[in-house]
Amino acid sequence: MFVVFSGNYTDSDQCITWQMAQDYANFEFHSPFFYGQAYNLGIEAFFAVPLIWLHVPVYYAVAISTFVISTLPWIWMYQIGRDNWGPNLGLIPLLIGLCFPVAFWQQGLLARGFIQGIFFVALAIKIESIIWTLVLTFLGILINPNAIFMLPILLLKFDNWKVVNLKSGLVALFVMVLIFIGFQWLEHSYLQFSIHPNPRKSFGWNFLTENINRVELLWNQVVGFQGEYFLVGIFFMLMLVVLLLKQERSWLNSLLFVSGILILGLISLGMEKVNDGRDNVFYSYGRYFLAIPVAIGFVAAFSRPSRSMLKIVTNYPIVFNLTVCFLILIKGFLFWNDTKGEDFGAEKDSPVMVFHYYSLKMEAKKVKQFCESEKIKSILYGYHFFRECGSIGYSYFEPKMPFSTRIFFERRTWITKLNSKSYKYNLVPQKVLLYDLYLDSNDFKKHFPQSIQTKFGARSFVIPTGNQTLKQIVEEIKRIKAHPKPQV
């Protein structure tokens, strides 16, 4: 998965995670949140720091960090199943994981914060401490609310709720209150640096009605069935959970678990935020529901094996293990086949653009050579499709790239703040390279009559700037009218 997908493709948002990881490794701390917003912590960037210190390229370090975070919950499932029922039966959660579509695994490998809340809740389920189980579960859901689908797993972990005594409950509650206050303080402190609106957490009956009618679009990347088979897929998932929980000690906990998943799923469809996506793994609706397959995997880990399964594993262990290996190979082939396409970035209206590492590297090299030959000191990105892949990503493939920034919606807000130590707009570049698809050609020529369109096409220009600062140039470009459609 790493070689074919996450270590081979990136998108504009993942380039921001690269920047965060490199900044943390250089002991530059601009924000604990995804740059430009006051939510979504940079856990994956933080975990990538030791690899960067070992001179692993930042794009690989971040991809490896996310791969580990995404994979560990499944390893913990195996360990729970192994400790409870034996090494072979511990493989059952992994077999359950193979039932889910390739798109689910792809989304879990994107270094964009989708999986970090799930990671903390999975860690909470794995550890023995009651207090830390409750605290880490709360923290995980606070970091990314998509982890809330794993909350019912506590009903299986604490099959006998008497183990949660008053003392441990009160201590956990006290720590959770402190975490919540600290998290609110962080959000408020960094809200002033946010240029991206905070998540729309409002619930509405109109959203619920609309999303129930299009639930297939929202869930198909998690369920893996479409069209007339979608309801079959939902039924299959429910039957799978029921069969697994049938072996549980407490039927009440099993009933509460199924009810909890269904209620949370229904409530989530009424949230405005779940409409923010595309039918594309890089900006998917499925990212809000990634915890559901993980929760089902933990169900398998905590459920006692049926007599028939126990008999098969006990009497035919070699056959069982070979079957597991064969199914993993089949899933690996499907992952390879569904990932090798080059059309990930086909949706030009998506706010997240996708590039192959090699393509990004070649483009960065070409732009750098052009800038050197033309003595260009700065690169500006307007509404161009490259976005952060160009303004941030290029520099990690070509370290001596000229300073680059986005004219609109620059997430590294400190480079545009006059009172910041990292303020970059006082540069006098003399020449800048502008990438923009939306600026009106006639209006652009009025403001910059000496500009020359470059060989790159796609509306890129070299602008002689004389003694003007970068700030003056940016302000002038902002006065130019924009076309509603790109002028390619």
N, C-alpha and C positions, 0 to 999 in steps of 0.2 A: 504494500500500500504506500509505503514511503517512497520507494524507488519509482513507481509508476505514476503516483499522483501527487502527494503533498510535497515531495522533494523534487517535483518536476514542473508544477504549475503554481502560479501565484495570482493574486488579484490586488487591486488598489488598496483595499483595507488591510490585507496582510502586510503590505509594504509599510504601513503605519506601525504594525507590531514589530517589524524589523527595526524601525527607527527607535522605538521604545527600548528594545533589547540592547541596542548599541549604546543608547544614552545611559541606561542603567549600568552597563559594563564599564562605561567611562566615568561612572560616579556623577553623572548629570541627571538630576531628578527634577523633571518638569511637572509631572503629574502621575498619580497612581492609577489614573483612569486612562482609557483609550483616548489618545490625544484629540482635543477638540470637543470633548463631551464630559459630562459629570456622572457617568455611569460606565459599567463594564471594566472591571479592574484588569490590569496587565499581568495576570498570573503567568501566562505562557511566556511573555517577554522576560519576566523575572527568572523563571526556571531555565531560560536559555543562556543566562549570563555566564555560568561556569564553562559552558561549551565555547562561548566567545573568548573567554580568557585562555582557553586551550587552542585558540587560533582556528576554530571551526568557523567557516564563513557564516555570517549572520543569517542568511536565508536558509541554510541547512540547520543551523542551531535552533532557530525558532520552529522549523518543521519537525525536528526531532523532539523538541520539548512538547509540542502538541501531540505528537504520536504517542509519547509515553503517557501523557495525561489521559489520552483517549483509550489507551490499551489497558492501563492498570486496573480499572474497574472490572474488566473481564477476567484478569488474572486473580483478583480478589474473590470473584465468584467461584472460580475453580478451587481456590484454597478453602473457602467455606464449605463447598460441596465435598471436597476431599476429606476435610477434617470431620465432617458429619457422617459421611456415607462410604468413603473409600476413594482411592485415586481414580479408578475408572469412572465411577459415577460422578466424580467431580467434573468430568468432561461434558456432562449434560447441559449446563448453562452455555457452554461454547457451541454446542449443537443448536441450541435455541437461537443463539446469535446469528448462525448461518441462515436462518429462515428469513431474516430481514434483508431488504434490498440493498444493492450496492450504494445507492444514493444516501442511505442512512450512514454507512461507514465513511463515505466521502465527506459528508458534512461534519462528522466528528473529527476529521483531520485538518479542518481549516483553522488556521491560527487567528481566530477572530473573537474568542471568548465564548463560543457556543457551548463548550464542554466543561468549562472550569467549575461552574456551580455543581454539575453532575459529579465531577471528580471529588469535590469536598464531601458531598452527601455519601458517595460510595465509600470514601475513607471512613466516614462516621459509622457506616454499617459494618465495616470490617473490624474496627477496633473493639476492644472489650469494655473499656470504660463507659459507664452509663452517662456520666456527666459530659464527657467529650463527644459521645454519640449525639446527644441532644444539641450541644453547642455547635458542632461542625455541620449538623443538618440545617440548623438555623442559618449559619454563615453561608452555606452553599446556596440556599434558596434566596438569601439576601443578595449574593453576588450575581446570580442569574436566576430569575424566577422560573425558568423552564425546568429547573431541578425539582419543582414542587411535586411532579408526578412520582418521585421516588419516596415521598413522605409516607405513604401507606406501607412501605417496606418495614418501617419500625414496628408495625403490628406483627410481623413475622419474626423479627429479631427479638422483640420482647413478648414472646408467646405467653409468658406469665408476667403480667404487669406488676406483680408484687416486688419484682427486682428493682423497680423504680420507686425508691422510698422517698419520704418527705424531704430528708436532708439533701440527697442528691438532686432532687427536683428543684429545690429552692436555690441551691448553688448554681445549677445550670441556668435557671431563670435569671439570677443576678448577673451572670456572665453575659447572657444573651442581651439583657438590657444595656449593659456597657457597650457591647458590640454595636447594637442598634444606634445608640447615641453617638458613638465614634463614627459610624458610617454616615449618619446624617450630617455630622460636622464636616466630614470630608467632602460630601456632595455639595454642601453649602459653600465651603471654602474654595472649591474649584469651579463652581458654577459661573464665576466671572470670566473664566477662560474658555467657557463652552460656546461653540458656534453651532453645535448640532443640538436640535431640540431633544429634551429628555423623552423617554418612552411614553407613549400614550397608554396609560394604565386604566383608563376609564372603561367601565362596563356598560353596555347598552343592549336593550332587548332587540333593537333593530339590527345590531351587529350579530347577535345570536341567531336571529331568523335568517339573515343573509348567509351567514357562514354554515349553518346547517344545510342549506340548499347547495352549498359548494364544498362540503366537507371532503369530497374526494380530492379536490385540488389541493386542499390544505394538508391532507394526511397521506397522499399516495406515495410520497418519498419516504415515509416511515412504514406504511403497511406493505407497499410493494405491489399492490393490485390496482388496476384501473378499469374503467368502464363497467361492464356487467359483472366483472369479477371483484369489484371493490367490496361489496357487501359480503361476498364469500371470504375475502381476506379478513374483514373485521370479525366475522363469525369464527374464523379459524383462530385468531388471536385470543378471543374470549374462551373458546373451548380449550385452547392450550393452557390458559391460566387456570381454568376450572379443573382440568385433569391434574395439573401439578399440585394445586392446593388441596385436592381431594385427599392427598396423603398427609396433610398437616394435622397436628395434634388438636388444635382448637378450630372447630368449624365456624365459631363466631368471628375469629380473626380473619379467616378466609373470606367470609361474607363481607366484613368491613373493608377488606383490601379491595375486592372487586368493586364494591360500591364506591369506595374512595376514588379509584381510578376513573370510573364512569362519571362521577360527579365533577371531578377536577377537569376531565376532558370536556364535559358540557359547558362548564363555567368558562374555560379558556376560549371557547368559540364565541363568547360574548365580549371578549376583550378587543378593543380597537387595534392594538398593536399587531395582532396576528394577521391583519390584512396587509401588513407591510412586507411584501416579498414578490417573488416571481416564481415561475415553474422552472427554476434553474438552481442547481445545487450550491452555487456560489452566492445566491441571494434568495434563499428558498423559504417557503412557508414551513417546511419541515423542521427548521432549526428551533421552532418553539416547542416541538414535541419529541425531541431527541431522547428525552429521559424515559419515554414509555418502553422502548425495547430494552433499555438497561434495567428498568424496574422488573420486567418480565424475566430477564436473566437472573436477577437476584431471587425471584420467586422460585426458580428452578433450583438455585443453590440451597435454599432453606427447606424445600419440600422433600419429604421422604420418598425414595423411589418405590414404584409399584412392585408388586411381587413378580410380575412378568419381566419387568426391566431388570430387577435384581437377579432373576434366574438367568437371563441372557448374558448379563455381564459376568456373573459368577461361573457359568458353565462354558462360555465361549469368549473369554477375554481377548484373545488374539483377533478373532473375527470382529469384535466390537471396536477395538483400537484401529484395525485396518479400515473399517467403515468410516470412522471419524477422520482418518487421514485422507481417505478418498473424497469425502465431502468437502474438506478444507481445500483440497486441490481444485475441485469443481468451482468452489466459491472464488478461489484465487483467479481462475481462468475467467470467470464472469466479471470480476473486478477489473482485470487487465483489459478485457474486451470492451467494457463500458467506459473506460477511462482514457483510452488511447486516442479518442477523437480530438479534433482541433477546433471544434465549434463551440467551446465553452464561452467564448466572448462574443458570440454572435448577436446578442441582444444589446444594441447600441443605446437603448433607452434605460438600461439598468444602471443604477448608481454605482455598481461594482463592476469593474472591467477585469477581464481575465487574460493572462499572458503565459505562454510557455517560457521557462527560464532561458532557453536557448534564444528564442525570439527577442526577449527583453535584453539579453546580453549583446546580441548583434545590433539591435537598434541603439543601445547605449554607446557601443563602440563607434557606430556611424555618426551619431550626434556629437560625440566628443571630438572626433577627427575634424568634423566640419567646424566646430567652435574653435579649435586650435588654428585651422587654416584662415578663418575669418576674424580671429582675435576677439571672440565674443566672451564677455566676462560674466554674463548672467543669462539664465533661461527662464522665461515666464510661460506658465500654462494658464490659459483662460478656461474655456468650457471644453477643452479637448478631451477626447476619449481616454488618453493616456493617464491623466490625472496623477494620483500619487505613484503609479507605476513609473512615471517619468520624473516627477518632481522629487521623489524619494528613492524609488527603486533603482534607477539608473546608477546612482552614486555607489551602490554596493557591488556593481559589476565593473564599473570604471571609477576608481577612487578619486581621480583628479578631475572629475566632471565640474564644470562651472557651477556656481551657486544657483539653485533652482527653487522656484516657489510657485504656488498657485495664486493667481490674482484674486480669485473669488474662493471663499471657503477654505482658506489655508488653516489646517488643523494645528500646525505648530505655531500657535498664537504668539509665542514669545518673540519670534523673529519679526513680528509686525508691531510690537509694543515699544514705543519710544523710550520708556523707562526700564526696559529689559536689558540685561547684560549681553544678551544674545541678539540684540536688534541688528538686522542686516540691511535695512532699507536706506542706510546712509551711503551705500556703495555708489560709485560713479563709474558705471560699466562701459561708457562710450559706445558700446554696441550691445544690443540684447537680441536674443532669438525668441520670438513669440509663437507659441502654438495655440491656435484657437480656430474653431470651426463655425462659430456663431456670429462673429462680428460682421457688420454691414460693410461691404467692400468699398463703396463710395464714401461712406462716412469715415472709414479707416484712413483712406487716402487724404482726406481733408486734414486730419489730425497729424498724419505722418507721411507727408508727400515724398520723402526720400526713402521710404521703406522699399524693400525688394523681396518679392516672393521667392522662397527657396526651392531647391530641387526635391525637398521632402514631400512637396505637395500638401494635401490635406490642410491647406490654409495655414502655413507657417511662414513667418516673415523675419527678415533681419531689419532691425530698426536702429539707425545711427542716433545716438542720444546726446552727443556732445558732452557738455559739463553738467547735464542734468543728473540728479540722483535717481536711484531706483524708485524711491517713493514718488517722485514727480512723474516718472514714466508710468507707474502703475495707476496713479490718479488720473492721468490723461487717458489711459486706455479705458478706464471705468466710465468715461464720459461718452464713449462710442456706443452707438445704438447696436442692439443685437437682433439677429434674425431669429424667428421662431424655429427654423429648421437649419441644420448645418449646411454650410456652403462648401461642399467638397470639390 
